[in-house]
Amino acid sequence: MSAPTSSQAERLDLPDRSVAVGRDFRPDIQGLRAIAVSMVVIYHLYPNAVPGGFVGVDVFFVISGYLITSHLARGWQRTGRVRLLDFWGRRARRLLPAAAVVLTVTWIASRAILPATRLPATAEQIRGSALYYQNWILARDAVDYLTSADAPSPVQHFWSLSVEEQFYLFWPFVFVVAALVGMRGRRRAGRATAFVLAALIVLASLVYSKHLTQTNPAAAYFVTTTRIWELGLGGLLTLLSGPARRWLTRQGWLAWIGLAMVIASAFVLSGSSAFPGTVALLPVGGSALLLACGSREAARGPWRLTSPRPMVFIGDISYSLYLWHWPVIVLWKNYSGGGIGILDGPAIAAASVVLAWVTKVIVEDRVRMAPVVTKNPGRSLATALTVVVPVGLAALYSPPAAFHGTVNPTHPGAAVLAGTVAGVAKADPIPSFVQAPADFDPFNACETPIPVVAARPCFYGDRSHPKLTVALIGDSVANQYRAILAKMATQQHWLVISDLHGQCPWTATVMAQAGTSTPYTACHQWGQQVLKDMLTKYRPDVVVTSERPVLGTPSHSSADATSFGQIADGMVTYWKQLVARGTRVVAVRESPEPGRNIPDCLTKHGDDGYCTTPTSKAIIQDTALQQAVRKMGSGAELMDINSLICTPRECPPVVGNVVVYRDTHHLTQTYITSLQPYFAQKLLATRAVSGS
């Protein structure tokens, strides 16, 4: 989202002033801000109402690039110089004090309201937000399957502010170069240089945005390099020649098209769109047309719709409104324990508007216009020190220590459901509810990340004269059993090869990326390479595979019986090639899905039954693995260990005093350890391994 300036800063031919009057003030820009922030707020409250409301962020990007470049260009044309410290000081005093206040209040409220399991990630994101590298944290987490399903933090929306701050750091150097070229009176050559350089940056960023959106959409949404073109396009408008700008100013009909593009993008786009990429040209191009052609100078333009007082007011407070609305939403949902109801939404919106207005009046305006600050660039820059407060408070938080225990007679875990242990007295569960999210296999370097194609095989056991070669192939659910098979490799003198890919079932069918109809090409290419390696390089005796049944296909993006059937056909394609070469296939039935984040639930409600899920709901039926095994006949067999995770009636969050899940679907490593002897027993009893 943008770092919008107030109406007083919207002067296109003069430096920032405390008051903007007459024809220099463009209320239509404030109205465009109001449209943008309203789309974002409504989208966060009721995403089904405006499925593409997230594009309000892109509208703000264009506005910010337009105004910031205008300010830099005016200063350079007037003086022939680029005052970097003055520019950065203005940005600091305008943006950072309000952000510091919101981050501080949000952290204090988070400590009181959020589950303890959410605090480590929130503390990290508070620091990232205050220091404006939050977008890179989210890009990292989006492609890390261990964290990609984490609940959003109350400061996640700061990613867009991070993009803008990073843009502000390097964009002025376009004018530094222009100033060097324009020395000795060559001002026209300097302006042309600025335009060409800015255009090249915009073009390079757009091309890269298109590329990364196709190859790594999870990261593409957040990284700065895919968003620069949006801010830069707004900047290019101010670098057009005088005649071109004046001609555009009179083309009100283009502004109508721009307004239609912006409004339409909120409804025709959705979270499943391949975004940003070239799809973002719809809201970005529309915003550019409104900025270029939407002022009152275009008599037949839409400026009367974008300039009424209420919209100007919302535009004035849009920065603070953006800062406040998301923490209020997240914290309310955690406090109330539910979603956003019919009355909740308007109440949250109203509270956010009040907080935004108070913050603008008391913090934004007072700091931005304080003479003691504005007269000295060094003092303006010093306002950046306000972020020390939220950073320091978050740094004082000590995250829980990693869990290093294991199962024992008091904490037998799966042994209770296996019937080998009875009458276990209730004890404090292990790992603790707060430690559970981090209780995962330490060897996850062997799992290929979501956007990556290249396989990362790992080897365990006897590599010289193995009695059996076993390959473990699949996604992160299959990866849960890596440690079990690694231990069996040592005990049985096997060679175990793991070849795993985050969020990627092993099938010849092209999958769709999560929640979209976009082909998941990285997964498909990885699967093809794995098959080739298995047939020509490793030649395993047995392949063990599993997956999580949540992805669809490009032709049927919903994860249901139809897409499962398509995926199963692709599994059979691979399995038949293995069987023809003498490899036997064991499919481990997918583990139960409790449908909620279990550590979060336990932290809030305790182990009192609230977090228990009915088995009929948690265990998905007729999945791709099940269908594939049926289609293979005797060529593959299904191994079901879910009776060691759930009872016939329910899937408890704690079994044998061991926490079962570390998130919404992955088992804790401690519980997997408790499964070890029973998993091994079932695997050794299969025809594939026993030879019977």
Phi and psi in degrees as a GROMACS rama.xvg file:
@    title "Ramachandran Plot"
@    xaxis  label "Phi"
@    yaxis  label "Psi"
@TYPE xy
-75.7916  161.901  SER-2
-103.821  77.5991  ALA-3
-70.5426  142.237  PRO-4
-89.1208  168.577  THR-5
-81.1454  174.456  SER-6
-60.7594  -31.6846  SER-7
-65.2741  -18.8067  GLN-8
-94.0824  -0.534396  ALA-9
-92.1093  62.7465  GLU-10
-114.271  125.294  ARG-11
-92.8171  -4.79404  LEU-12
-131.445  5.87751  ASP-13
-139.108  157.606  LEU-14
-66.7521  169.942  PRO-15
-55.4765  136.691  ASP-16
-132.957  162.833  ARG-17
-71.7304  -24.9396  SER-18
-135.158  135.664  VAL-19
-115.197  127.236  ALA-20
-132.724  168.964  VAL-21
64.4928  -154.868  GLY-22
-75.6342  -8.78218  ARG-23
-73.3533  -24.5032  ASP-24
-83.5585  131.742  PHE-25
-111.861  91.7876  ARG-26
-63.9756  -22.7835  PRO-27
-64.3752  -28.9565  ASP-28
-69.5606  -39.3382  ILE-29
-62.8484  -37.6049  GLN-30
-64.8464  -37.6174  GLY-31
-64.7799  -38.9532  LEU-32
-61.0372  -41.8518  ARG-33
-61.9983  -41.3609  ALA-34
-61.2591  -45.4784  ILE-35
-62.865  -49.9556  ALA-36
-69.6326  -31.8244  VAL-37
-65.7081  -41.019  SER-38
-60.7504  -42.955  MET-39
-65.5502  -46.2047  VAL-40
-64.1  -46.2267  VAL-41
-63.766  -40.6552  ILE-42
-60.3717  -42.0202  TYR-43
-71.34  -27.7083  HIS-44
-83.1417  -48.7051  LEU-45
-134.562  80.1775  TYR-46
-59.1586  -27.1054  PRO-47
-73.4237  -21.1204  ASN-48
-72.6794  -41.5863  ALA-49
-133.234  81.6774  VAL-50
-59.341  -20.6274  PRO-51
-109.374  22.1314  GLY-52
-61.2385  -18.9953  GLY-53
-61.9583  -16.9882  PHE-54
-70.3692  -8.5987  VAL-55
-55.5087  -32.8018  GLY-56
-60.309  -42.2298  VAL-57
-67.6265  -35.6711  ASP-58
-61.2196  -43.5414  VAL-59
-64.4282  -37.4112  PHE-60
-56.8551  -46.0172  PHE-61
-65.0473  -43.6357  VAL-62
-59.8138  -45.6038  ILE-63
-63.5764  -44.749  SER-64
-61.1647  -38.3389  GLY-65
-63.8509  -50.5314  TYR-66
-72.2573  -40.3146  LEU-67
-66.7365  -42.3552  ILE-68
-66.7038  -37.7298  THR-69
-59.8112  -43.5021  SER-70
-63.6115  -46.0257  HIS-71
-63.5402  -42.4818  LEU-72
-64.989  -41.4912  ALA-73
-62.5708  -45.1973  ARG-74
-62.4488  -41.3653  GLY-75
-69.022  -42.2522  TRP-76
-66.4081  -31.521  GLN-77
-77.1624  -38.5166  ARG-78
-116.702  -15.8536  THR-79
76.8624  8.82612  GLY-80
-129.365  160.543  ARG-81
-119.012  109.646  VAL-82
-89.4098  91.698  ARG-83
-63.646  -45.6506  LEU-84
-63.2528  -38.524  LEU-85
-64.6714  -43.5114  ASP-86
-63.0129  -50.1049  PHE-87
-66.4632  -33.1035  TRP-88
-64.9594  -40.7568  GLY-89
-60.2342  -44.7762  ARG-90
-62.7145  -41.4001  ARG-91
-63.7822  -49.1938  ALA-92
-71.9875  -23.7543  ARG-93
-77.5524  -36.6771  ARG-94
-106.176  -42.4364  LEU-95
-74.3223  -40.4962  LEU-96
-58.4905  -44.9445  PRO-97
-64.5799  -41.7656  ALA-98
-61.6702  -40.9243  ALA-99
-63.3442  -39.3589  ALA-100
-63.6432  -47.7357  VAL-101
-63.7852  -43.4227  VAL-102
-64.6371  -39.3592  LEU-103
-64.5684  -49.0702  THR-104
-63.5716  -39.9055  VAL-105
-65.0407  -40.9462  THR-106
-64.9317  -43.7674  TRP-107
-61.586  -44.3677  ILE-108
-66.6878  -36.0807  ALA-109
-63.1732  -39.8185  SER-110
-60.6502  -31.0965  ARG-111
-87.9381  -26.5861  ALA-112
-112.763  -42.6263  ILE-113
-70.9415  151.173  LEU-114
-59.8789  146.922  PRO-115
-59.1374  -26.9054  ALA-116
-66.1109  -21.2108  THR-117
-91.9385  -11.6924  ARG-118
-68.3819  -39.6336  LEU-119
-58.184  -46.5474  PRO-120
-66.789  -37.638  ALA-121
-65.753  -41.1203  THR-122
-61.2323  -42.3895  ALA-123
-63.0945  -40.7278  GLU-124
-75.9832  -27.5706  GLN-125
-60.6781  -46.9451  ILE-126
-63.34  -44.8364  ARG-127
-63.5516  -35.6434  GLY-128
-70.2522  -43.0289  SER-129
-65.9179  -33.3717  ALA-130
-101.426  5.96189  LEU-131
60.901  47.5636  TYR-132
-130.236  21.0611  TYR-133
-58.7835  -36.6172  GLN-134
-62.4116  -31.5427  ASN-135
-75.0475  -30.3713  TRP-136
-63.1769  -45.6878  ILE-137
-68.7556  -35.547  LEU-138
-63.6352  -41.3702  ALA-139
-63.3886  -47.3263  ARG-140
-68.0546  -31.2772  ASP-141
-65.4065  -28.2742  ALA-142
-102.622  -0.780667  VAL-143
-98.6405  109.256  ASP-144
-64.9484  -18.351  TYR-145
-69.9391  -24.6731  LEU-146
-121.477  -7.42062  THR-147
-65.467  -21.2317  SER-148
-96.5567  5.78371  ALA-149
-63.2727  148.188  ASP-150
-65.8874  145.93  ALA-151
-65.1927  142.766  PRO-152
-82.4679  163.243  SER-153
-72.885  -2.32331  PRO-154
-122.044  17.1406  VAL-155
-60.2602  -30.5597  GLN-156
-66.7246  -11.463  HIS-157
-69.0632  -6.00235  PHE-158
-57.755  -40.0012  TRP-159
-71.0685  -33.7084  SER-160
-66.7607  -34.2213  LEU-161
-63.8399  -42.1788  SER-162
-58.5191  -45.1994  VAL-163
-65.8019  -43.5243  GLU-164
-62.1684  -39.6584  GLU-165
-65.8271  -36.7208  GLN-166
-62.282  -42.0622  PHE-167
-64.1759  -25.8902  TYR-168
-71.3391  -37.8058  LEU-169
-105.485  -24.4853  PHE-170
-59.8732  -36.8709  TRP-171
-57.3266  -23.5039  PRO-172
-70.9199  -15.8081  PHE-173
-58.8237  -39.5903  VAL-174
-83.0993  -24.1355  PHE-175
-62.5691  -44.9709  VAL-176
-63.5482  -43.1457  VAL-177
-61.1981  -39.2535  ALA-178
-65.0051  -38.0946  ALA-179
-65.7278  -42.9179  LEU-180
-67.1569  -35.3422  VAL-181
-84.9256  6.91412  GLY-182
-63.4107  155.418  MET-183
61.9722  39.058  ARG-184
82.3389  2.90487  GLY-185
-87.5884  53.6623  ARG-186
-65.4179  -36.9451  ARG-187
-64.9862  -39.9358  ARG-188
-65.6898  -36.0915  ALA-189
-65.0658  -41.0717  GLY-190
-65.8507  -39.7733  ARG-191
-64.0492  -38.5614  ALA-192
-62.6391  -43.7497  THR-193
-60.8149  -42.5777  ALA-194
-65.2127  -46.3192  PHE-195
-64.1498  -45.0306  VAL-196
-63.0623  -44.7602  LEU-197
-62.8206  -40.525  ALA-198
-64.2137  -39.5701  ALA-199
-64.8131  -39.8779  LEU-200
-64.2846  -44.1965  ILE-201
-61.5166  -46.5323  VAL-202
-63.3573  -45.1253  LEU-203
-61.9729  -42.1481  ALA-204
-66.5289  -39.6597  SER-205
-65.2044  -43.1067  LEU-206
-62.7589  -44.0902  VAL-207
-67.2221  -36.1826  TYR-208
-61.9777  -43.1676  SER-209
-62.4464  -43.1631  LYS-210
-64.672  -50.3393  HIS-211
-70.3194  -31.7417  LEU-212
-63.0858  -31.7114  THR-213
-79.948  -35.5592  GLN-214
-97.2171  -28.6388  THR-215
-148.687  67.6107  ASN-216
-62.1735  -30.517  PRO-217
-62.0782  -44.972  ALA-218
-78.2795  -33.5091  ALA-219
-58.5995  -31.1161  ALA-220
-64.3043  -30.7318  TYR-221
-104.968  -28.1728  PHE-222
-71.7902  149.717  VAL-223
-64.2249  -38.6173  THR-224
-64.1005  -24.5472  THR-225
-88.5045  -4.05073  THR-226
-115.237  -13.0487  ARG-227
-56.6651  -38.0826  ILE-228
-62.4975  -28.95  TRP-229
-68.4974  -45.5995  GLU-230
-68.6627  -40.9346  LEU-231
-64.9369  -34.3008  GLY-232
-63.0923  -40.2069  LEU-233
-61.3328  -39.2633  GLY-234
-64.6844  -37.1448  GLY-235
-60.3969  -31.4485  LEU-236
-59.1826  -37.6983  LEU-237
-79.4229  -12.5402  THR-238
-98.7467  1.34754  LEU-239
-64.2374  158.197  LEU-240
-64.9705  158.72  SER-241
-55.7871  -48.9999  GLY-242
-60.0306  -39.755  PRO-243
-64.789  -42.6951  ALA-244
-64.4073  -42.6447  ARG-245
-66.2745  -37.3114  ARG-246
-64.3223  -45.7585  TRP-247
-62.336  -36.3645  LEU-248
-58.7527  -28.5776  THR-249
-91.6374  -3.59155  ARG-250
-93.9043  72.2637  GLN-251
-60.8497  -29.8251  GLY-252
-62.703  -31.5506  TRP-253
-68.465  -33.8851  LEU-254
-65.0427  -36.7628  ALA-255
-61.5013  -42.175  TRP-256
-61.802  -42.6875  ILE-257
-60.7109  -43.4897  GLY-258
-63.4899  -40.659  LEU-259
-63.7098  -39.2107  ALA-260
-63.7078  -43.8689  MET-261
-64.5719  -48.7858  VAL-262
-64.7154  -43.1743  ILE-263
-62.5854  -36.6323  ALA-264
-61.084  -29.0307  SER-265
-70.5259  -15.5029  ALA-266
-116.193  -30.3882  PHE-267
-88.081  -19.847  VAL-268
-95.9718  162.972  LEU-269
-155.523  178.383  SER-270
-63.0164  -17.0877  GLY-271
-89.3356  -3.62529  SER-272
-70.4229  146.9  SER-273
-75.6138  95.0154  ALA-274
-129.939  138.864  PHE-275
-82.1512  -66.9822  PRO-276
52.4357  -158.217  GLY-277
-73.2828  -17.8086  THR-278
-60.9556  -30.519  VAL-279
-68.1925  -9.87154  ALA-280
-62.0559  -24.0209  LEU-281
-63.7081  -59.8342  LEU-282
-72.4255  -34.487  PRO-283
-68.8578  -46.3759  VAL-284
-63.3363  -40.2054  GLY-285
-61.9896  -41.5604  GLY-286
-64.1176  -40.6537  SER-287
-62.037  -41.5989  ALA-288
-64.5559  -39.2319  LEU-289
-65.5175  -39.3573  LEU-290
-69.1166  -39.5312  LEU-291
-77.6021  -32.8804  ALA-292
-124.381  3.62138  CYS-293
-101.049  10.758  GLY-294
-79.9872  174.152  SER-295
-69.7956  -11.6482  ARG-296
-67.871  -21.0868  GLU-297
-90.5808  97.9916  ALA-298
-57.9723  -33.2626  ALA-299
-103.371  18.1426  ARG-300
-84.9138  -179.481  GLY-301
-89.6312  19.0849  PRO-302
-62.7231  -26.6156  TRP-303
-66.7897  -29.5004  ARG-304
-77.0054  -27.0707  LEU-305
-101.497  3.59722  THR-306
-119.271  5.5705  SER-307
-65.9497  158.394  PRO-308
-54.9114  -46.739  ARG-309
-58.3839  -38.1395  PRO-310
-71.0558  -37.4389  MET-311
-63.1313  -39.793  VAL-312
-61.3568  -48.025  PHE-313
-63.0025  -38.9735  ILE-314
-62.3087  -38.7912  GLY-315
-60.7848  -38.6658  ASP-316
-99.0138  10.4708  ILE-317
-61.1487  -36.3721  SER-318
-61.9485  -53.3932  TYR-319
-66.518  -33.2591  SER-320
-63.833  -40.9375  LEU-321
-64.4695  -42.2945  TYR-322
-59.1365  -41.6789  LEU-323
-87.0066  -34.0006  TRP-324
-63.2741  -40.312  HIS-325
-71.1533  -45.2347  TRP-326
-57.681  -38.6651  PRO-327
-63.3269  -42.5354  VAL-328
-63.2013  -51.325  ILE-329
-64.0459  -45.63  VAL-330
-67.7448  -37.6973  LEU-331
-64.4627  -44.1336  TRP-332
-62.3769  -37.3324  LYS-333
-72.898  -36.4494  ASN-334
-69.6961  -42.7584  TYR-335
-82.3457  -21.4177  SER-336
76.4708  14.038  GLY-337
-138.931  -165.188  GLY-338
-91.4069  -161.646  GLY-339
-99.9799  112.991  ILE-340
-85.7682  -176.203  GLY-341
-61.4364  -39.6465  ILE-342
-88.1697  -27.2577  LEU-343
-61.6372  -43.6411  ASP-344
-58.2215  -55.3007  GLY-345
-59.3318  -37.5436  PRO-346
-65.0183  -42.562  ALA-347
-64.7017  -42.5112  ILE-348
-62.2845  -43.8481  ALA-349
-64.1331  -44.5502  ALA-350
-61.2448  -39.2678  ALA-351
-66.1386  -38.6508  SER-352
-64.1865  -43.3145  VAL-353
-62.6688  -47.4735  VAL-354
-60.6911  -39.6428  LEU-355
-65.0609  -44.0277  ALA-356
-63.9288  -44.6223  TRP-357
-61.6028  -43.3855  VAL-358
-64.6082  -40.2223  THR-359
-64.415  -45.801  LYS-360
-70.2523  -44.8371  VAL-361
-87.0834  -33.0072  ILE-362
-107.376  -61.0186  VAL-363
-57.0174  -59.1987  GLU-364
-67.4633  -40.631  ASP-365
-65.7534  -42.076  ARG-366
-72.545  -42.895  VAL-367
-64.891  -33.8289  ARG-368
-106.859  3.99785  MET-369
-64.5135  122.267  ALA-370
-57.5597  -36.8654  PRO-371
-62.9043  -23.4532  VAL-372
-95.3092  -44.6252  VAL-373
-68.5745  -24.2178  THR-374
-79.7653  -7.96881  LYS-375
-137.444  116.884  ASN-376
-58.5897  -34.0288  PRO-377
-64.717  -40.2155  GLY-378
-69.0761  -35.8732  ARG-379
-60.4743  -45.6408  SER-380
-62.8891  -32.7045  LEU-381
-64.9609  -20.3001  ALA-382
-63.8977  -17.8382  THR-383
-62.9439  -21.1228  ALA-384
-67.0045  -11.7652  LEU-385
-62.1242  -24.697  THR-386
-72.3828  -10.065  VAL-387
-60.4074  -32.2512  VAL-388
-63.0762  -58.077  VAL-389
-65.2081  -35.0618  PRO-390
-63.3032  -43.846  VAL-391
-65.3405  -41.9286  GLY-392
-64.3692  -41.8198  LEU-393
-67.2591  -33.4697  ALA-394
-69.3395  -25.9636  ALA-395
-72.5876  -17.773  LEU-396
-73.4765  131.769  TYR-397
-105.235  111.671  SER-398
-66.7404  157.445  PRO-399
-63.5524  146.213  PRO-400
-68.1259  150.699  ALA-401
-63.5254  147.787  ALA-402
-83.9507  129.187  PHE-403
-122.721  12.7114  HIS-404
-84.129  -171.912  GLY-405
-153.353  176.592  THR-406
-66.6947  152.475  VAL-407
-156.656  175.716  ASN-408
-55.9688  -30.9382  PRO-409
-79.6527  -25.082  THR-410
-128.811  73.3222  HIS-411
-83.9399  -13.0437  PRO-412
61.3406  -124.89  GLY-413
-61.3633  -18.8257  ALA-414
-58.7648  -27.5438  ALA-415
-66.3186  -46.6522  VAL-416
-73.5798  -24.9987  LEU-417
-74.064  -15.1881  ALA-418
83.2605  8.48765  GLY-419
-88.8638  -11.7701  THR-420
-133.405  135.887  VAL-421
-136.109  157.009  ALA-422
65.8144  38.2113  GLY-423
-78.0933  124.772  VAL-424
-69.0405  144.786  ALA-425
-68.5363  134.283  LYS-426
-139.468  169.236  ALA-427
-58.9083  126.126  ASP-428
-64.21  152.993  PRO-429
-121.871  143.966  ILE-430
-61.8044  169.889  PRO-431
-64.2439  161.266  SER-432
-56.9818  -36.7652  PHE-433
-74.9502  -31.5175  VAL-434
-80.6697  -21.0365  GLN-435
-56.1007  -41.2588  ALA-436
-58.9678  -26.3643  PRO-437
-97.8362  8.06232  ALA-438
-91.1119  76.7223  ASP-439
-132.113  168.475  PHE-440
-56.7944  123.502  ASP-441
-72.002  -6.37616  PRO-442
-101.059  37.6264  PHE-443
-74.7817  -1.86113  ASN-444
-64.4568  -16.6219  ALA-445
-82.0878  -3.12167  CYS-446
-102.552  124.631  GLU-447
-68.1298  128.981  THR-448
-64.2244  161.919  PRO-449
-52.8577  -46.9807  ILE-450
-85.7269  -2.34436  PRO-451
-93.2684  145.627  VAL-452
-94.8388  -43.3333  VAL-453
-62.3594  133.813  ALA-454
-73.5939  156.036  ALA-455
-128.79  70.4783  ARG-456
-66.9551  142.945  PRO-457
-125.988  152.237  CYS-458
-127.212  140.549  PHE-459
-139.269  148.712  TYR-460
89.9299  -144.976  GLY-461
-86.7128  110.585  ASP-462
-97.277  -5.24116  ARG-463
-97.9979  -53.6078  SER-464
-136.812  66.8533  HIS-465
-71.3671  144.092  PRO-466
-72.9522  -27.0469  LYS-467
-153.659  140.468  LEU-468
-108.496  121.014  THR-469
-119.44  130.297  VAL-470
-109.087  132.526  ALA-471
-105.035  117.081  LEU-472
-129.692  138.693  ILE-473
150.696  -155.29  GLY-474
-100.201  -157.584  ASP-475
-68.975  -23.54  SER-476
-68.4608  -42.2664  VAL-477
-62.5448  -35.8721  ALA-478
-63.0556  -21.2916  ASN-479
-59.4755  -27.6055  GLN-480
-97.4458  5.49856  TYR-481
-59.903  -46.3116  ARG-482
-65.313  -36.0976  ALA-483
-63.4116  -47.2757  ILE-484
-68.3112  -33.6521  LEU-485
-63.232  -39.6551  ALA-486
-69.0571  -39.9285  LYS-487
-63.2224  -34.352  MET-488
-59.2778  -40.5871  ALA-489
-69.8191  -43.7604  THR-490
-69.6345  -36.7021  GLN-491
-101.509  0.450606  GLN-492
58.9146  46.8224  HIS-493
-99.6177  165.373  TRP-494
-108.532  120.845  LEU-495
-110.065  129.906  VAL-496
-116.529  121.813  ILE-497
-103.295  132.343  SER-498
-137.132  102.153  ASP-499
-130.658  152.296  LEU-500
-142.454  127.408  HIS-501
-57.4268  132.206  GLY-502
51.7873  50.9174  GLN-503
-150.366  94.6695  CYS-504
-62.7543  150.426  PRO-505
-90.423  101.094  TRP-506
-152.957  149.502  THR-507
-74.8168  -15.512  ALA-508
-71.2477  133.812  THR-509
-70.5049  123.798  VAL-510
-86.514  166.476  MET-511
-102.027  146.382  ALA-512
-64.0814  150.192  GLN-513
-51.0642  125.294  ALA-514
73.4884  10.1898  GLY-515
-134.003  177.503  THR-516
-107.801  13.1195  SER-517
-77.4201  129.946  THR-518
-57.7673  135.166  PRO-519
-92.2592  77.5995  TYR-520
-67.8076  -35.6831  THR-521
-61.4101  -41.9581  ALA-522
-63.1295  -45.5427  CYS-523
-63.9027  -45.0731  HIS-524
-66.1125  -38.9514  GLN-525
-61.0196  -45.6435  TRP-526
-61.2782  -39.963  GLY-527
-63.4576  -41.3266  GLN-528
-66.6864  -39.1529  GLN-529
-62.4045  -44.5031  VAL-530
-59.1165  -45.8349  LEU-531
-59.0671  -44.3727  LYS-532
-63.5646  -40.3879  ASP-533
-66.2576  -37.6371  MET-534
-78.1814  -31.6629  LEU-535
-112.684  -25.8921  THR-536
-109.193  -51.1283  LYS-537
-95.6153  -36.3728  TYR-538
46.7659  61.1027  ARG-539
-68.5373  154.414  PRO-540
-75.8513  -35.8185  ASP-541
-136.403  139.402  VAL-542
-113.468  125.451  VAL-543
-105.523  128.783  VAL-544
-139.668  153.166  THR-545
-157.268  171.76  SER-546
-163.786  170.397  GLU-547
-106.133  122.982  ARG-548
-83.5459  72.0024  PRO-549
-129.708  -5.03519  VAL-550
-101.691  151.62  LEU-551
-108.212  -159.325  GLY-552
-123.391  164.07  THR-553
-57.2722  -32.5395  PRO-554
-85.0902  -15.4082  SER-555
-152.503  88.6866  HIS-556
-73.3247  -17.845  SER-557
-72.9513  141.79  SER-558
-86.2261  93.193  ALA-559
-147.788  -170.512  ASP-560
-58.1154  -33.4526  ALA-561
-66.8459  -53.5548  THR-562
-67.4743  -34.1892  SER-563
-60.6139  -38.4849  PHE-564
-64.3971  -40.628  GLY-565
-64.0515  -42.5773  GLN-566
-66.3709  -39.5217  ILE-567
-61.1781  -39.8408  ALA-568
-59.06  -39.8073  ASP-569
-68.4703  -35.1799  GLY-570
-63.3546  -44.2856  MET-571
-60.9694  -38.0959  VAL-572
-57.0229  -46.13  THR-573
-69.5911  -45.018  TYR-574
-63.5281  -39.0468  TRP-575
-63.0137  -35.1895  LYS-576
-67.9183  -36.2467  GLN-577
-66.8528  -46.8702  LEU-578
-61.7448  -37.6817  VAL-579
-62.4779  -26.3877  ALA-580
-93.6451  4.01542  ARG-581
96.7225  6.87644  GLY-582
-89.6641  138.161  THR-583
-101.865  148.29  ARG-584
-116.833  130.655  VAL-585
-121.192  118.887  VAL-586
-100.742  121.283  ALA-587
-87.5727  119.267  VAL-588
-56.0117  142.149  ARG-589
-56.5881  141.861  GLU-590
-74.6679  155.849  SER-591
-61.421  150.757  PRO-592
-112.178  105.677  GLU-593
-69.8514  -17.6684  PRO-594
81.4531  7.98639  GLY-595
-155.927  162.205  ARG-596
-76.4822  109.357  ASN-597
-67.5411  -47.1487  ILE-598
-58.5848  -39.9452  PRO-599
-60.9774  -45.5788  ASP-600
-62.2078  -44.5906  CYS-601
-65.3862  -37.9228  LEU-602
-61.735  -36.9424  THR-603
-85.0876  -38.9934  LYS-604
-112.23  -14.5868  HIS-605
75.6941  177.082  GLY-606
-90.5645  66.6086  ASP-607
-113.127  12.0937  ASP-608
101.464  -16.8642  GLY-609
-62.6838  -35.6707  TYR-610
-91.041  7.15193  CYS-611
-79.4974  141.647  THR-612
-115.715  135.562  THR-613
-59.6102  137.963  PRO-614
-59.8297  -37.0628  THR-615
-62.6003  -26.801  SER-616
-88.7649  -35.5276  LYS-617
-78.8983  -33.5277  ALA-618
-95.3687  111.023  ILE-619
-76.4109  137.201  ILE-620
-100.32  155.04  GLN-621
55.0992  45.229  ASP-622
-75.8329  175.699  THR-623
-60.3875  -43.0511  ALA-624
-60.922  -45.1028  LEU-625
-63.3796  -44.0868  GLN-626
-64.1929  -39.88  GLN-627
-64.9  -41.1162  ALA-628
-63.1664  -41.1483  VAL-629
-62.7331  -41.3386  ARG-630
-69.7653  -26.5863  LYS-631
-79.538  -19.6878  MET-632
64.9694  -124.901  GLY-633
-81.0213  -1.04925  SER-634
-77.3793  -11.9042  GLY-635
-152.095  158.864  ALA-636
-136.063  150.862  GLU-637
-100.131  128.805  LEU-638
-110.281  120.953  MET-639
-112.492  117.001  ASP-640
-112.099  10.2551  ILE-641
-67.771  -18.9063  ASN-642
-69.831  -12.4676  SER-643
-94.2156  0.410081  LEU-644
-116.571  -35.7172  ILE-645
-127.873  155.589  CYS-646
-84.8032  172.3  THR-647
-58.88  -21.205  PRO-648
-107.995  -32.1791  ARG-649
-148.175  158.984  GLU-650
-113.71  96.3582  CYS-651
-73.5827  152.045  PRO-652
-77.384  -20.0746  PRO-653
-130.583  127.064  VAL-654
-127.853  126.666  VAL-655
56.503  37.745  GLY-656
63.6967  22.9513  ASN-657
-121.185  130.294  VAL-658
-67.3194  129.007  VAL-659
-80.6862  -43.189  VAL-660
-114.776  148.731  TYR-661
-103.895  -8.08159  ARG-662
-155.747  -135.405  ASP-663
-86.48  -14.7124  THR-664
-156.073  -18.493  HIS-665
-85.1026  139.798  HIS-666
-76.9477  148.091  LEU-667
-67.7541  152.947  THR-668
-64.9264  -30.9341  GLN-669
-64.6061  -42.0785  THR-670
-68.5856  -37.6511  TYR-671
-60.808  -38.9487  ILE-672
-60.5443  -38.6287  THR-673
-69.8135  -22.1206  SER-674
-78.8793  -17.8034  LEU-675
-45.0253  -58.6772  GLN-676
-65.2628  -31.7957  PRO-677
-79.7206  -37.6746  TYR-678
-61.8152  -47.0776  PHE-679
-60.4702  -42.9983  ALA-680
-61.3761  -43.6932  GLN-681
-66.7815  -40.5236  LYS-682
-66.4157  -43.1331  LEU-683
-64.1831  -22.8202  LEU-684
-86.3527  -9.75892  ALA-685
-69.2517  155.767  THR-686
-62.8003  -33.9276  ARG-687
-61.0031  -36.3518  ALA-688
-96.8573  -41.8068  VAL-689
-76.6263  -21.697  SER-690
81.9189  3.3463  GLY-691
